[in-house]
Amino acid sequence: MASNKKILGGQCRCGAVRFEVALSDGFDTIRRCTCSYCRMRGAVVVMAEMGGITFERGEDALTTYRFHTGTAKHFFCSRCGIYTHHQRRSDQNLYAVNVACLDGVSPFDFLEVPVMDGINHTSDTGKPTRRAGTLRYSPAA
């Protein structure tokens, strides 16, 4: 069976943090979330397995933020403040990586992005993750 892994470079805005990431399933895992934190942050993310992120520089420049249960770890550059990735709450073997930090990739490259229901998180409800909707981007003509 062919692997859909995609290896890309990435960095924060100021370049203090530079990394390489092996995306678990290419861009097939792209998503947004409706939880209070993700809603305010507005990032579009894709998944990488544990060990799928290798830092070329600046890992020591990252700072973390945790909220609610404190399980998910959100990583930011301590210099420019850009969110690079987080260790997921629902599957701690996965990292969600900010697509805007990936070389040559923009959140606006994706015409449709699934939006997951993070308000009713699977870890709180015991139910499967529910898709809340779809974020659509329509380039101006």
C-alpha positions in Angstrom: 0.0 0.0 0.0 1.4 3.4 -1.0 2.1 5.9 1.8 0.6 9.4 1.5 3.2 10.9 3.8 4.4 14.3 2.7 7.6 15.8 4.1 7.7 19.6 4.3 9.8 22.3 5.9 8.3 25.0 8.0 9.0 27.8 10.4 7.5 30.5 12.6 7.2 34.1 11.3 10.6 35.4 12.5 12.5 32.2 11.6 13.8 31.5 15.1 11.9 28.1 15.0 12.6 26.0 11.9 11.4 22.4 11.5 10.7 19.6 9.1 7.4 17.6 9.3 6.2 14.4 7.9 2.5 14.8 7.4 0.6 11.6 8.4 -1.7 11.6 5.4 -0.6 14.5 3.2 -3.2 17.2 3.3 -6.1 14.7 3.7 -6.2 15.5 7.5 -6.7 19.3 7.0 -9.2 20.8 9.5 -10.3 23.6 11.7 -11.9 23.4 15.1 -14.8 25.2 16.9 -13.4 25.0 20.5 -13.1 28.4 22.2 -9.3 28.4 21.7 -9.1 27.3 18.1 -12.0 29.6 17.2 -10.0 32.6 18.4 -6.7 31.4 16.9 -8.2 30.6 13.5 -5.5 28.2 12.3 -6.0 25.5 9.7 -4.0 22.4 10.7 -2.9 19.1 9.3 -1.7 16.0 11.2 1.7 14.6 11.9 2.4 11.5 14.0 4.5 11.6 17.2 8.1 11.9 16.1 7.0 13.4 12.8 8.4 16.8 13.6 12.2 17.4 13.6 13.6 20.7 14.7 16.4 22.2 12.6 16.7 25.1 15.1 14.8 27.0 17.8 13.1 24.2 19.7 14.3 26.0 22.8 12.5 29.2 21.6 9.1 27.4 21.7 6.8 28.1 24.6 3.6 26.2 25.4 0.1 27.0 26.4 -2.5 24.6 27.9 -6.1 25.2 28.8 -9.2 23.4 30.0 -8.0 19.9 30.9 -4.4 20.8 30.3 -3.9 17.7 28.1 -3.2 19.4 24.7 0.1 21.3 24.4 0.0 24.3 22.1 3.5 25.4 20.9 4.4 29.0 20.0 7.5 30.9 19.1 8.5 32.9 22.2 9.9 35.7 20.0 7.2 36.3 17.3 4.2 34.6 19.0 3.3 32.4 16.0 1.5 29.1 16.8 3.4 26.3 15.0 1.7 23.1 16.2 0.1 21.3 19.1 -0.1 17.9 20.6 -3.7 16.9 20.3 -6.0 16.2 23.2 -8.1 13.5 21.5 -5.0 11.6 20.2 -1.8 12.4 22.0 0.1 10.4 19.4 -0.7 13.2 16.8 0.5 16.7 16.3 -1.7 19.3 14.5 0.6 21.5 12.5 -0.3 25.1 11.4 -0.4 25.0 7.6 0.5 28.7 7.5 3.9 27.8 8.9 4.7 25.3 6.1 6.9 26.4 3.3 5.0 27.3 0.2 1.6 26.6 1.8 -1.2 29.0 2.7 -4.6 28.3 4.4 -6.1 29.9 1.3 -4.7 27.1 -0.9 -7.7 25.0 0.3 -11.1 25.8 -1.1 -12.9 23.7 1.5 -11.7 22.9 5.0 -13.7 20.6 7.3 -14.5 22.2 10.6 -14.7 19.8 13.6 -16.9 20.2 16.6 -14.4 21.0 19.4 -17.1 22.5 21.6 -18.5 19.0 22.1 -15.1 17.4 22.3 -15.0 13.6 22.0 -12.9 13.4 25.2 -15.8 15.2 27.1 -18.7 13.5 25.4 -17.4 9.9 24.8 -18.9 10.2 21.3 -17.1 10.2 18.0 -15.8 13.5 16.7 -18.6 15.3 14.8 -18.1 17.5 11.8 -19.6 20.9 12.5 -19.4 22.3 9.0 -17.1 23.4 6.2 -15.1 26.5 5.8 -15.1 27.6 2.2 -12.7 30.0 0.5 -13.8 31.6 -2.8 -11.0 33.6 -4.5 -12.2 36.9 -6.1 -12.5 36.8 -9.8 
